[in-house]
Amino acid sequence: ISENQESQAQSDKEGESKKRILYEGLAAFKGDKLVGFLDGSETCAYNFIIGKIGMAFVTVPFDNAYVLCEVTDVSSDIKTKIDGETASIDIKISAKMRVIACGANVNPSNHEVMKQIETAFNQHQLPYFAAVVRKTQKVFGSDIFGFGKKVHEQNPEDWKRMKEKWDQIFPAAAVTLSVESHIYQSGETKDSILSEFTED
């Protein structure tokens, strides 16, 4: 469910004021109770974690400048492990992308530079992903990612025993994340596009 975050005035050709509703974010529920919201950046991280990104633009700090990447394909491999009354969740996120603009004084078509950009992307994104998982565990206490379904699929016998307690088990689950990216196309575009983007 989208969150209505703001209205902003916009002038039409005749100079009359119009209002436009902007929708951004997700609402988080626990059962039928609303427990909080994810903003636009957090919603993007959520979609990375569940592997449902069709296309996204990500600005990454690189070499005292920024690189703008177009992410075109994301997959998420989620493995669960049960030990008694505790759960461990391992999430491996893979992303394919291309460099749209590079403000740094480097050649993004160079193989070594592409590897450095991939590493920068991975290191930049990982804290955002981890923060969203922590928020759902510690603030919402709601498994909006569907990790419980993965436990059911991968550990069906354990799930029978713990499904009624999952709301108590999930907030304490040990979650590990890793990010691996691959640049499949790059160019040498400089600041003309990148200058329009700033880091949040």
N, C-alpha and C positions, 0 to 999 in steps of 0.2 A: 504494500500500500504506500503510495507516495505521500510525502509530507509537503504541505503548502508552506514554503519558507518565507516568501516575500512577494509583495506586489510592487511594481515599479511603473512610474509614469513614462509615457512615450508620446511624442508629438506626431500627428499625422501631417499630410501634405498641407492642409489648411491651417496648421498651427494649433488645432484643438487637442486637448489632452485626452489620452486614452490610457487605460490601465491594463496591464498584462499580468496574468497569474503565472508564476514560475513554480514548477513542481520539482523537488529534488529530495532524494533520500528515501529511507525505508522506515516503516513502523515495525517494532518488534513486539510480538505477543508471547505470552506464556499461558497456554490454554486459550481462554477467551478474554484474557486480561491484557490490556496494553501496558507494557513495561518500559518503553522508551523508544527513542528514535536513533537512526544512523543518518549522519549528514551525507552530502554528496561524495566527499572523499572516502568516507567510511563505507558507503554503499559500493563504490568502485572496488575497494579492498575486499568486501564481502563477495562480489562477483568473481574476483580473481580466485578466492579461496574455494569457491564451489565450481570453478572452471567454466563460468558462463560469461565470458567476455567475447563479444563479436568483434569489436574494434574499440580501442581507447588510445588517447594521447597522453603520454607521460613525460614530464619534464624532469631531467636528471642532472644534478650538479656534476660537472666533469671538468677537470683541469682549469679551475678558477673561472669557469664559465658554465654554460648549460648545453645539454643535448636534448633535442625533442625527438621522442621515439613514438612511432605508430605501432601499437600492439595489435596484431591481427588474428592471433590464434592462441588460446590459453587452455591448458588442460590441468587437472588437479587429481593426483593420485593419493587417496586417503586410506591409510591402513590403521586398524584398531587392534589393541591387545588388552585382554582382561586378566587381572590378577586379583582373585578374591573379590573384594568390593571396590577395587580401583580400576580405572580405565586409562590407557595411554593411547593417544591419537597422533599419528605421524602424517603430516601433510607435505607432499612434494608438488610444488607449482612449477609448471613449465610454460614458457611464453616464447612465441615467435614474433619478431618485430623488424621494422626497418627504421633507419635514421632519416628523419624528415629535415632536420636542421641541426647544424653544429656551430656553436658560437666560439668554440675553442680553436686555437691556432694549430690544428692537426688535420690530417687527411682521414676522414671516417671510412674511406674505402680500404685503408691499409689494414691488413689482417690483424696485426698486433693491436692496433687502435680499436678495432671492432671488439676484440676480446676484452680490452680494458673497459669499453663502454658497457659490455655485457656484465662485467663484474660490478661496475658502478650502479647499474640498474638493479642488480640483485641485492646489493647492500643497501640501496636507498629504499627499496620497496619493502624489504623484510620487516622493519620496525612498524610500518603502518599495518601490515597484515597481523602481526602479533598483537598490536594494540587493540584491534577490532575483536580478535578472539578473546582477549582478556576482558574487554568491556562486556561482551555477551555472557561470559562466565561470572564475573564479579559484580557487575552492575545490574544486568538484566536477569541473570540466572536462567537464561532461556536458550535452548539449543536450536537457534534459528538456522544453523548450517545443515541440520539433519545428520549429525554424527551418530545419533542413536540408530538411525536406519542402517548405517554402515556396520555398527556393532551387531545388529540383527542379521545382516547378510553374512558377515564374516565370522561371527561367534554366536550362532543361533541358540546353542544350549545355555551359554552364559546369559544371553538376552532374556530367556524365559525366566531366569532367576532374578534378574536385576531391572527388568523393564519398569516395574512399579516404583523403583527407587531412582530412576535415571535423573529426575529433577534434582535429587540430592547429590548424585554421583558426578554429573556433568560439571558443575562449578569447580570441583576439585580435580578434574581430569588433567593429566600431564599432556600438554599439547606441544609438539615440536613442529617447526616449519622450516622449509628450505625453498629457495627460488633458483631456478635455472633458466636463463634466457639464451636465445639464439638469434643473431642478426642475419637475416637472409638477403637483405638488400641495403645498400648504403649509398650516400651521395656526398657532395661537397657543398651543399647549400649553407650559406652563412647567415648572418643576423637578420636578413630581411623578414623571415618568418618568425624566427626564434624571439625577436625583440618584443613580439606581441604577447609572449607568455612569461609569466613570473611564477616563482615558487610560492605556494600557499604558506 
